[in-house]
């Protein structure tokens, strides 16, 4: 009878957890893991490690389960850390299994070995280990998987020396951890009493509402309290329908601007994310004078560092349910409607506003939109309302290179819905290799590249900070369509406004991935500068 090995135990455990894909970029320190690959398990290849991690993240978001990522020893983990940072801040559950040189070689610091491998990805993983013994690897993988799935969810890391995979081991069974929990009833009663007695309440919705599938509960609470609703600054998801009569918009990532938006609200209740997220430094209070803040979330670290308010630890869905049991119906006047921007100019040169409005008109029912176009983000949010749960993804953390592979992974997790990735030309270059993965696995993704010829968001911020022409922000001569073709993804470049709608319609109807480059006016999105100012 063949010996039952570490490799057998790990793959058996992953199968019990429903893992059907492993995302990765392989290397020599994982060879024994990779041989004789199980027939029911797909290895989704990314051509660079950060692409593999972000693709896995899109898959995890789409399935609601932790995705498994294979990385190569020290160098591969280093390449991937920008995407790991995003996954940690955006609370995406990933089980990262990294290679390591054989145990017998480690005292001599061999080629490709990782020094202190468990420390390397910290602090941007929830948990990490390199087990002391080979036979402990399966239990470590099982513990890591459970940790990734416990709220707040996030990436975890296990380093496995290459020769461990063939060592004998005992099987480890998958088991349930039921992690939904609710705050003390007295704490929820205090929040509900504040809402019930408020003169002008507001809710601030974070990405955790969408993550916990609680959008309908947030809508019900807002309607019952007749409360204005804002989204947290730079939110990675949209947890409230943006066409709702109570929706006021997006809080800007600036302290004094947030205080100004919330001025007049005597009670503010935030769910599933902090609105203390700033991009530039400004003085002033964190909250308007006289405003009482409650913050409901599952993350004790966030509760500890928040500079104001009363934090109540609870998972978002159960916390909202608890409040709905206590909140009273209040009839207050609706807030003023969110301003509607003027229609985009239909002519040439193409403005980003026109590209976004045209895309909005053509979006298929059920489409998921992924955005990574920082210099056009305000235009995007003003002109393309997200109205359904799970309909929007971006990075809430700021490390570029997330959008393209995230869209690919989300498409691989789907059941046929189209994923549309709106991305800047600069952003696209951080993870352009994702187009190869999209083509190889026939991911249903339309990539819309808003080409403004540079790192325009950096220039916008530079003007505010007294650096109007920062060096290194001009991009020229990049033929993204040709690059895409070389990676197996068809595409086209729009030459004039008249061709915009036909090009986007064809791209949205494509069988598999398709890329459209839209040259846009570089300074069309000064609204972001206005938000900062």
C-alpha positions as CSV (number, residue, x, y, z in Angstrom):
1,X,0.0,0.0,0.0
2,X,1.3,3.4,-0.9
3,X,2.3,5.8,1.9
4,X,-0.2,8.6,2.7
5,X,1.8,11.8,2.4
6,X,1.6,15.5,3.3
7,X,0.6,16.1,-0.3
8,X,-2.2,13.6,-0.1
9,X,-3.5,15.1,3.1
10,X,-3.4,18.7,1.9
11,X,-5.2,18.0,-1.4
12,X,-7.8,15.8,0.3
13,X,-8.5,18.6,2.8
14,X,-8.8,21.2,0.0
15,X,-11.2,18.9,-1.9
16,X,-13.4,18.6,1.2
17,X,-13.5,22.5,1.4
18,X,-14.8,22.6,-2.2
19,X,-11.6,24.0,-3.7
20,X,-11.7,23.4,-7.5
21,X,-9.0,25.8,-8.6
22,X,-5.6,26.8,-7.5
23,X,-4.1,30.0,-8.8
24,X,-0.4,30.4,-9.1
25,X,2.9,30.9,-10.8
26,X,5.0,27.8,-10.2
27,X,8.7,27.4,-9.3
28,X,11.3,24.8,-8.5
29,X,10.5,24.9,-4.7
30,X,7.0,23.6,-5.4
31,X,7.7,20.8,-7.9
32,X,6.7,17.9,-5.6
33,X,3.4,19.7,-4.9
34,X,2.8,20.2,-8.6
35,X,3.4,16.7,-10.0
36,X,0.6,14.2,-10.8
37,X,-1.9,17.0,-10.6
38,X,-5.4,15.8,-9.5
39,X,-7.8,15.6,-12.4
40,X,-10.7,17.5,-10.7
41,X,-8.5,20.5,-9.8
42,X,-7.7,23.3,-12.2
43,X,-4.4,25.1,-12.0
44,X,-5.1,28.7,-13.1
45,X,-1.7,30.1,-14.3
46,X,-0.8,33.7,-13.9
47,X,2.2,35.1,-15.6
48,X,3.3,37.1,-12.6
49,X,2.7,36.4,-8.9
50,X,0.7,39.6,-8.2
51,X,-1.6,38.6,-11.1
52,X,-2.1,35.2,-9.6
53,X,-3.0,36.6,-6.2
54,X,-5.4,39.2,-7.6
55,X,-7.1,36.7,-9.9
56,X,-7.6,34.4,-6.9
57,X,-9.1,37.4,-5.0
58,X,-11.7,37.9,-7.7
59,X,-12.5,34.2,-7.6
60,X,-12.8,34.3,-3.8
61,X,-15.2,37.3,-3.9
62,X,-17.3,35.6,-6.6
63,X,-17.6,32.3,-4.8
64,X,-17.6,33.5,-1.2
65,X,-15.0,30.9,-0.3
66,X,-11.2,31.3,0.4
67,X,-9.2,30.9,-2.8
68,X,-5.9,29.0,-2.8
69,X,-2.8,30.6,-4.3
70,X,0.6,28.9,-5.0
71,X,3.6,31.2,-4.9
72,X,7.3,30.6,-5.4
73,X,9.5,30.9,-2.4
74,X,10.9,34.3,-1.4
75,X,11.1,36.1,-4.8
76,X,7.6,35.0,-5.8
77,X,6.1,36.1,-2.5
78,X,7.9,39.4,-2.8
79,X,6.5,40.0,-6.3
80,X,3.0,39.3,-4.9
81,X,3.0,41.5,-1.8
82,X,1.3,44.5,-3.4
83,X,-1.7,42.3,-4.2
84,X,-1.5,40.6,-0.8
85,X,-1.7,44.1,0.7
86,X,-4.9,44.8,-1.2
87,X,-6.4,41.5,-0.2
88,X,-5.6,42.2,3.4
89,X,-7.1,45.7,3.5
90,X,-10.1,44.7,1.4
91,X,-10.7,41.6,3.6
92,X,-10.5,39.0,0.8
93,X,-10.0,35.4,2.0
94,X,-6.9,33.8,0.4
95,X,-4.9,30.7,1.4
96,X,-1.4,31.3,0.1
97,X,0.9,28.3,0.0
98,X,4.4,29.3,-0.8
99,X,7.4,27.1,-1.6
100,X,10.6,26.9,0.4
101,X,13.9,25.1,-0.2
102,X,14.4,21.6,1.3
103,X,14.8,21.5,5.1
104,X,18.2,20.0,5.0
105,X,19.6,22.9,2.9
106,X,18.1,25.7,5.0
107,X,21.0,26.1,7.5
108,X,23.2,27.1,4.5
109,X,20.8,29.8,3.2
110,X,20.5,28.2,-0.2
111,X,19.5,29.7,-3.5
112,X,15.8,30.8,-3.6
113,X,15.3,30.1,0.2
114,X,13.2,32.5,2.2
115,X,14.7,33.9,5.5
116,X,12.1,34.0,8.2
117,X,9.3,33.0,5.7
118,X,6.5,33.4,8.2
119,X,7.5,37.0,8.9
120,X,8.0,38.0,5.3
121,X,4.3,38.8,4.3
122,X,3.4,40.3,7.7
123,X,1.7,42.5,8.7
124,X,-0.5,42.0,5.6
125,X,-1.7,38.5,6.4
126,X,-3.9,37.5,9.2
127,X,-1.9,34.4,10.1
128,X,1.4,32.8,8.8
129,X,3.6,29.8,9.6
130,X,6.2,27.5,8.4
131,X,5.5,24.3,10.4
132,X,8.4,22.9,12.4
133,X,7.8,19.4,11.1
134,X,6.6,18.1,7.7
135,X,3.8,16.1,9.3
136,X,2.4,19.3,10.8
137,X,1.8,20.9,7.3
138,X,-1.7,19.5,6.8
139,X,-3.0,20.8,10.1
140,X,-1.4,24.2,9.5
141,X,-3.1,24.4,6.1
142,X,-6.4,23.5,7.7
143,X,-5.9,26.1,10.5
144,X,-5.0,28.7,7.9
145,X,-8.1,28.1,5.8
146,X,-10.3,28.5,8.8
147,X,-8.5,31.6,9.8
148,X,-8.9,33.1,6.3
149,X,-12.7,32.6,6.5
150,X,-13.3,34.0,9.9
151,X,-14.3,37.6,10.2
152,X,-12.7,39.9,9.4
153,X,-11.7,37.7,6.4
154,X,-8.3,38.0,4.8
155,X,-5.2,36.3,3.4
156,X,-3.2,33.7,5.3
157,X,0.2,32.2,4.5
158,X,1.8,28.8,4.8
159,X,5.5,28.2,3.8
160,X,6.2,24.6,2.9
161,X,9.7,23.2,2.4
162,X,9.9,21.4,-0.9
163,X,10.7,17.9,0.5
164,X,7.8,18.1,3.0
165,X,5.3,17.1,0.3
166,X,6.5,13.5,0.1
167,X,6.8,12.9,3.9
168,X,4.2,10.7,5.7
169,X,1.3,12.4,7.3
170,X,-2.2,11.8,8.8
171,X,-5.3,13.1,7.1
172,X,-7.0,16.2,8.5
173,X,-10.8,16.7,8.2
174,X,-12.5,19.9,7.2
175,X,-14.8,21.2,9.8
176,X,-17.2,24.1,10.2
177,X,-16.6,27.4,12.0
178,X,-19.8,29.3,12.3
179,X,-18.5,32.8,12.6
180,X,-21.5,35.1,12.5
181,X,-21.9,36.8,15.8
182,X,-23.9,39.7,17.2
183,X,-23.1,42.4,19.8
184,X,-24.5,42.5,23.3
185,X,-28.2,43.4,23.1
186,X,-27.7,46.4,25.4
187,X,-25.1,47.8,23.0
188,X,-27.4,47.4,20.0
189,X,-30.2,48.9,22.0
190,X,-28.0,52.0,22.7
191,X,-27.4,52.4,18.9
192,X,-31.1,51.9,18.1
193,X,-32.2,54.4,20.7
194,X,-29.8,57.0,19.2
195,X,-31.3,56.3,15.7
196,X,-34.8,56.4,17.0
197,X,-34.3,59.7,18.7
198,X,-32.2,61.4,16.1
199,X,-33.2,64.6,14.5
200,X,-31.3,64.0,11.3
201,X,-29.5,60.6,11.2
202,X,-27.1,59.3,8.5
203,X,-25.8,55.8,7.7
204,X,-22.3,55.3,6.3
205,X,-22.0,52.0,4.4
206,X,-18.7,50.3,4.0
207,X,-17.5,47.4,1.8
208,X,-18.3,45.0,4.6
209,X,-22.1,45.4,3.9
210,X,-21.7,43.9,0.4
211,X,-19.1,41.4,1.7
212,X,-21.6,40.1,4.2
213,X,-24.5,40.0,1.7
214,X,-26.4,42.6,3.8
215,X,-27.4,45.2,1.3
216,X,-31.1,44.6,1.6
217,X,-30.9,44.9,5.4
218,X,-29.0,48.3,5.0
219,X,-31.8,49.5,2.7
220,X,-34.5,48.4,5.1
221,X,-32.8,50.2,8.0
222,X,-32.2,53.4,6.0
223,X,-35.9,53.5,5.0
224,X,-37.1,52.7,8.5
225,X,-35.0,55.5,10.0
226,X,-35.4,57.9,7.0
227,X,-31.7,58.3,7.1
228,X,-29.3,59.8,4.6
229,X,-26.9,57.3,3.3
230,X,-23.2,57.7,2.3
231,X,-20.6,55.3,1.2
232,X,-17.2,55.2,3.0
233,X,-14.3,56.9,1.2
234,X,-12.6,54.8,-1.5
235,X,-14.8,51.8,-0.7
236,X,-13.8,48.5,-2.4
237,X,-17.5,47.6,-2.9
238,X,-20.9,49.3,-3.1
239,X,-23.2,48.2,-0.3
240,X,-26.2,50.4,-1.1
241,X,-28.1,51.0,-4.4
242,X,-26.8,54.3,-5.7
243,X,-30.1,55.2,-7.4
244,X,-32.0,55.1,-4.1
245,X,-33.8,58.2,-3.0
246,X,-31.8,58.3,0.3
247,X,-28.4,57.9,-1.2
248,X,-26.2,61.0,-1.0
249,X,-23.0,59.9,-2.5
250,X,-19.4,59.0,-1.6
251,X,-17.5,60.5,1.3
252,X,-14.2,62.0,0.0
253,X,-10.9,60.7,1.5
254,X,-10.2,64.1,3.2
255,X,-10.9,64.8,6.9
256,X,-12.3,68.3,6.6
257,X,-14.4,67.3,3.6
258,X,-16.0,64.4,5.5
259,X,-16.8,66.6,8.4
260,X,-18.4,69.1,6.1
261,X,-20.5,66.4,4.3
262,X,-21.8,65.1,7.7
263,X,-22.4,68.5,9.2
264,X,-26.0,68.7,10.5
265,X,-26.3,65.0,11.1
266,X,-26.7,64.5,14.9
267,X,-26.3,60.7,14.7
268,X,-24.1,58.8,12.3
269,X,-24.0,55.0,12.2
270,X,-21.3,53.3,10.1
271,X,-21.3,49.7,9.0
272,X,-18.6,47.4,7.7
273,X,-15.8,49.9,7.1
274,X,-14.2,53.0,8.5
275,X,-14.8,56.5,7.1
276,X,-11.5,57.6,8.8
277,X,-9.7,56.9,5.5
278,X,-7.8,59.8,4.2
279,X,-5.6,60.4,1.1
280,X,-4.3,63.9,1.9
281,X,-3.6,65.6,5.2
282,X,-6.0,68.3,6.4
283,X,-6.5,69.8,9.9
284,X,-9.7,70.0,11.8
285,X,-12.1,67.7,13.7
286,X,-12.8,64.1,12.6
287,X,-16.5,64.7,13.1
288,X,-18.7,67.8,13.0
289,X,-19.4,69.3,16.5
290,X,-22.3,67.6,18.2
291,X,-22.3,64.6,15.9
292,X,-22.6,61.2,17.7
293,X,-20.9,58.3,15.9
294,X,-21.5,54.6,16.2
295,X,-19.3,52.1,14.2
296,X,-20.5,48.5,13.8
297,X,-17.9,46.1,12.4
298,X,-16.2,42.7,13.0
299,X,-12.7,44.0,13.0
300,X,-11.3,44.6,16.5
301,X,-8.1,46.3,15.1
302,X,-10.2,48.9,13.3
303,X,-12.2,49.4,16.5
304,X,-9.0,50.0,18.4
305,X,-7.4,52.6,16.1
306,X,-10.6,54.5,15.1
307,X,-10.0,58.1,16.4
308,X,-13.7,58.8,17.4
309,X,-17.1,57.3,18.1
310,X,-18.3,54.2,19.8
311,X,-17.4,50.9,18.2
312,X,-19.6,47.9,18.5
313,X,-18.1,44.6,17.5
314,X,-20.4,42.4,15.5
315,X,-20.6,40.8,12.1
316,X,-22.3,43.2,9.8
317,X,-25.3,41.1,8.7
318,X,-26.1,40.0,12.3
319,X,-25.6,43.6,13.6
320,X,-28.1,45.0,11.0
321,X,-30.6,42.3,11.8
322,X,-30.3,43.2,15.5
323,X,-30.9,46.9,14.8
324,X,-33.9,46.1,12.7
325,X,-35.5,44.3,15.6
326,X,-35.1,47.5,17.6
327,X,-35.3,50.4,15.2
328,X,-38.6,52.3,15.0
329,X,-40.2,53.7,11.9
330,X,-39.5,57.4,11.5
331,X,-41.0,59.7,8.9
332,X,-38.5,62.4,8.1
333,X,-38.1,64.5,5.0
334,X,-36.0,62.9,2.3
335,X,-32.5,64.4,1.9
336,X,-31.9,66.6,-1.1
337,X,-31.4,64.5,-4.3
338,X,-27.9,63.8,-5.3
339,X,-26.8,66.3,-8.0
340,X,-27.0,65.0,-11.6
341,X,-24.1,65.9,-13.8
342,X,-24.8,67.5,-17.1
343,X,-24.7,65.2,-20.1
344,X,-21.3,64.5,-21.6
345,X,-20.2,66.3,-24.7
346,X,-20.8,63.9,-27.6
347,X,-18.0,65.1,-29.8
348,X,-14.3,64.8,-30.2
349,X,-11.9,64.7,-28.4
350,X,-13.6,62.0,-26.3
351,X,-14.2,62.9,-22.7
352,X,-14.1,60.2,-20.0
353,X,-17.7,61.2,-19.1
354,X,-18.9,60.2,-22.6
355,X,-17.1,56.9,-22.4
356,X,-18.7,56.1,-19.1
357,X,-22.2,57.2,-20.1
358,X,-22.0,55.2,-23.3
359,X,-20.8,52.1,-21.3
360,X,-23.7,52.6,-18.8
361,X,-26.2,52.6,-21.6
362,X,-24.9,49.4,-23.0
363,X,-24.2,47.3,-19.9
364,X,-25.8,43.9,-20.0
365,X,-28.2,43.0,-17.2
366,X,-26.3,41.5,-14.3
367,X,-22.9,42.8,-15.3
368,X,-20.3,43.2,-12.7
369,X,-18.2,46.3,-12.9
370,X,-14.5,46.4,-11.8
371,X,-12.9,49.9,-11.7
372,X,-9.3,51.0,-11.5
373,X,-9.2,54.4,-13.1
374,X,-8.2,56.7,-10.3
375,X,-8.1,59.9,-12.4
376,X,-11.6,59.3,-13.6
377,X,-13.1,57.8,-10.5
378,X,-15.4,60.8,-9.7
379,X,-16.8,60.8,-13.2
380,X,-17.3,57.1,-12.9
381,X,-19.3,57.3,-9.7
382,X,-21.3,60.3,-10.8
383,X,-22.4,58.7,-14.1
384,X,-22.6,54.9,-13.6
385,X,-24.8,54.0,-10.6
386,X,-24.2,50.6,-9.1
387,X,-27.6,49.3,-8.0
388,X,-27.3,45.6,-7.1
389,X,-25.4,43.6,-4.5
390,X,-22.0,42.3,-5.8
391,X,-22.2,44.7,-8.8
392,X,-19.0,46.6,-8.2
393,X,-15.4,45.9,-7.2
394,X,-12.3,48.0,-6.9
395,X,-9.3,48.4,-4.6
396,X,-10.0,50.1,-1.4
397,X,-6.3,50.2,-0.6
398,X,-4.6,51.9,-3.6
399,X,-2.0,49.4,-4.8
400,X,-2.4,49.5,-8.6
401,X,-2.5,46.3,-10.6
402,X,-5.5,44.9,-8.8
403,X,-8.3,45.6,-11.4
404,X,-7.4,43.5,-14.4
405,X,-6.7,40.2,-12.7
406,X,-9.5,40.8,-10.2
407,X,-11.9,41.0,-13.1
408,X,-10.5,37.8,-14.6
409,X,-10.9,35.9,-11.3
410,X,-14.4,37.3,-10.8
411,X,-15.4,36.1,-14.3
412,X,-14.0,32.6,-13.6
413,X,-16.2,32.4,-10.5
414,X,-19.3,33.5,-12.4
415,X,-22.2,31.7,-14.1
416,X,-22.0,33.6,-17.4
417,X,-22.5,37.2,-16.3
418,X,-20.3,39.7,-18.1
419,X,-17.5,41.4,-16.1
420,X,-16.5,44.9,-17.2
421,X,-13.2,46.2,-16.1
422,X,-12.8,50.0,-16.5
423,X,-9.1,50.8,-16.1
424,X,-6.7,53.6,-16.8
425,X,-3.8,53.2,-19.2
426,X,-1.3,53.6,-16.4
427,X,-3.0,51.1,-14.2
428,X,-3.3,48.5,-16.9
429,X,0.5,48.2,-17.2
430,X,0.9,47.0,-13.7
431,X,-0.8,43.7,-14.5
432,X,-1.2,43.5,-18.2
433,X,-0.2,39.8,-18.0
434,X,-3.7,39.1,-16.8
435,X,-4.9,39.3,-20.4
436,X,-3.1,36.1,-21.1
437,X,-4.9,34.3,-18.3
438,X,-8.2,35.8,-19.5
439,X,-7.6,34.5,-23.0
440,X,-6.4,31.1,-21.9
441,X,-9.4,30.4,-19.7
442,X,-11.9,32.3,-21.9
443,X,-13.0,34.6,-19.1
444,X,-16.0,36.7,-20.0
445,X,-14.4,40.1,-19.4
446,X,-14.6,43.4,-21.3
447,X,-11.6,45.6,-20.6
448,X,-12.2,49.3,-21.2
449,X,-8.9,51.2,-21.0
450,X,-9.4,55.0,-20.5
451,X,-6.2,56.2,-22.1
452,X,-5.3,59.7,-20.9
453,X,-1.6,59.4,-21.6
454,X,-0.2,59.5,-18.1
455,X,-0.5,59.1,-14.4
456,X,-3.1,61.8,-14.3
457,X,-4.2,61.1,-10.7
458,X,-0.7,61.8,-9.6
459,X,-0.6,65.1,-11.5
460,X,-4.0,66.1,-10.0
461,X,-2.8,65.5,-6.5
462,X,0.5,67.2,-7.3
463,X,-1.2,70.4,-8.2
464,X,-3.0,70.4,-4.9
465,X,0.3,69.8,-3.0
466,X,2.2,72.5,-4.9
467,X,4.0,70.2,-7.4
468,X,2.1,71.0,-10.7
469,X,4.3,69.0,-13.0
470,X,5.8,66.0,-11.2
471,X,8.4,64.1,-13.2
472,X,7.6,60.6,-14.4
473,X,3.9,61.0,-15.0
474,X,3.8,61.1,-18.8
475,X,3.1,57.9,-20.7
476,X,3.5,57.8,-24.5
477,X,3.9,55.3,-27.2
478,X,2.1,52.3,-25.5
479,X,0.1,50.3,-27.9
480,X,-2.1,48.4,-25.5
481,X,-4.1,46.8,-28.3
482,X,-1.0,45.2,-29.8
483,X,0.2,44.1,-26.4
484,X,-3.2,42.5,-25.8
485,X,-3.0,40.7,-29.1
486,X,0.4,39.3,-28.2
487,X,-1.1,37.9,-25.1
488,X,-4.0,36.3,-27.0
489,X,-6.7,38.9,-26.2
490,X,-8.4,40.6,-29.1
491,X,-9.0,44.3,-28.9
492,X,-9.5,47.6,-30.7
493,X,-8.8,51.3,-30.3
494,X,-11.6,53.8,-30.7
495,X,-10.4,56.6,-33.1
496,X,-13.4,59.0,-32.7
497,X,-16.5,59.5,-30.6
498,X,-18.8,58.2,-33.4
499,X,-17.1,54.8,-33.1
500,X,-17.4,54.5,-29.3
501,X,-20.8,52.9,-29.0
502,X,-20.3,50.2,-31.7
503,X,-16.9,49.3,-30.3
504,X,-18.2,48.9,-26.8
505,X,-21.3,46.9,-28.0
506,X,-19.0,44.5,-29.8
507,X,-16.7,44.1,-26.8
508,X,-19.6,43.4,-24.5
509,X,-21.0,40.8,-26.8
510,X,-17.7,39.0,-27.3
511,X,-17.3,35.3,-26.7
512,X,-14.4,35.5,-24.2
513,X,-12.3,38.5,-23.3
514,X,-12.1,41.7,-25.4
515,X,-10.2,45.0,-24.9
516,X,-11.2,48.5,-26.0
517,X,-8.8,51.4,-25.7
518,X,-10.6,54.7,-25.5
519,X,-8.3,57.8,-25.8
520,X,-9.8,60.4,-23.5
521,X,-9.0,64.0,-22.6
522,X,-6.5,63.9,-19.8
523,X,-7.9,66.7,-17.7
524,X,-11.6,65.8,-18.0
525,X,-11.8,64.6,-14.4
526,X,-10.9,67.7,-12.3
527,X,-13.8,66.8,-10.1
528,X,-11.5,64.7,-8.0
529,X,-9.3,67.8,-7.4
530,X,-12.4,69.7,-6.4
531,X,-13.2,67.0,-3.8
532,X,-9.7,67.3,-2.4
533,X,-9.9,71.1,-2.3
